[in-house]
């Protein structure tokens, strides 16, 4: 190939940056999906707890142990976990929006860079 086929360093940097942003976006999307599943699991547990009588015997997994606990304590802990997961989803959503905007902007610049000059 001749030297004319080489991309200018600025364009190569933009392409590399675009790839990095896309990889970061994929990571964020995977984290959001994992948190959404966690929230779904918590909702199911809370739903089952609602149906259960207040004096039900509940065991909670802590590492490789099962510890006896009460319904109110488990419900409170699950609600806290759900709130924390929801806040993390909110933060990740903002990061996702920012990344998508940066990716779009970079793609537009690259299209201009790679457009043949006439």
C-alpha atoms as one frame of an Amber mdcrd trajectory, in Angstrom:
protein
   0.000   0.000   0.000   1.136   3.499  -0.651   1.515   6.225   1.967  -1.700
   7.845   0.716  -3.754   4.978   2.179  -2.491   5.780   5.696  -4.895   7.622
   7.949  -3.659  10.847   9.527  -2.666  10.497  13.203  -5.617  12.654  14.344
  -8.063  10.326  12.569  -6.351   7.246  14.026  -6.664   8.774  17.493 -10.361
   9.491  16.940 -10.934   5.907  15.773  -9.156   4.586  18.855 -11.154   6.926
  21.100 -14.389   5.789  19.430 -13.500   2.166  20.072 -12.725   2.930  23.737
 -16.028   4.775  24.176 -17.951   1.896  22.610 -16.249  -0.609  24.918 -17.052
   1.557  27.936 -20.666   1.812  26.781 -20.890  -1.986  26.520 -19.539  -2.316
  30.063 -22.086   0.173  31.376 -24.933  -1.591  29.568 -23.856  -4.924  31.071
 -23.726  -3.383  34.565 -27.196  -1.874  34.084 -28.573  -5.217  32.947 -27.082
  -6.934  35.994 -28.591  -4.311  38.315 -31.980  -4.586  36.600 -31.921  -8.330
  37.224 -30.978  -7.739  40.861 -33.889  -5.305  41.264 -36.240  -7.849  39.676
 -35.021 -10.529  42.090 -35.470  -8.181  45.055 -38.997  -7.311  43.895 -39.872
 -11.013  43.732 -38.513 -11.588  47.235 -40.408  -8.577  48.605 -43.594  -9.793
  46.922 -43.254 -13.207  48.551 -42.502 -11.610  51.922 -45.678  -9.511  51.660
 -47.733 -12.689  51.283 -46.049 -14.372  54.257 -47.290 -14.038  57.845 -45.282
 -11.787  60.158 -44.160 -14.679  62.349 -42.690 -16.723  59.502 -39.229 -18.199
  60.025 -36.810 -16.732  57.498 -33.220 -17.681  56.827 -30.792 -15.326  55.159
 -27.676 -16.449  53.322 -24.442 -14.908  54.586 -21.530 -16.458  52.764 -21.855
 -20.192  53.223 -24.116 -19.817  56.288 -27.865 -19.543  56.673 -28.817 -17.233
  59.542 -32.296 -17.071  61.081 -33.780 -13.582  60.890 -37.163 -11.871  61.034
 -39.426 -10.638  58.275 -39.166  -6.926  59.138 -35.375  -6.959  59.111 -35.177
  -8.817  55.790 -37.794  -6.524  54.239 -35.845  -3.459  55.375 -32.555  -4.832
  54.026 -34.142  -5.736  50.687 -35.671  -2.265  50.351 -32.271  -0.686  51.060
 -30.583  -2.910  48.469 -33.287  -2.047  45.932 -32.887   1.688  46.577 -29.108
   1.469  46.215 -29.384  -0.573  42.999 -31.918   1.909  41.600 -29.578   4.822
  42.342 -26.723   2.989  40.627 -28.950   2.359  37.591 -29.736   6.081  37.505
 -26.031   6.987  37.573 -25.247   4.425  34.871 -28.099   5.753  32.724 -26.612
   9.263  32.881 -23.189   7.860  31.968 -24.770   5.929  29.101 -26.455   9.061
  27.745 -23.209  11.032  27.973 -21.268   8.263  26.220 -23.846   7.919  23.457
 -23.611  11.667  22.867 -19.793  11.525  22.746 -19.897   8.540  20.381 -22.333
  10.302  18.049 -20.196  13.449  18.020 -17.042  11.451  17.332 -18.721   9.465
  14.557 -19.793  12.708  12.889 -16.232  14.063  13.060 -14.869  10.822  11.639
 -17.367  10.891   8.788 -16.141  14.385   7.896 -12.512  13.256   8.231 -13.021
  10.209   6.031 -15.202  11.888   3.424 -13.219  12.105   0.179 -12.227  15.648
  -0.660 -13.679  16.835  -3.941
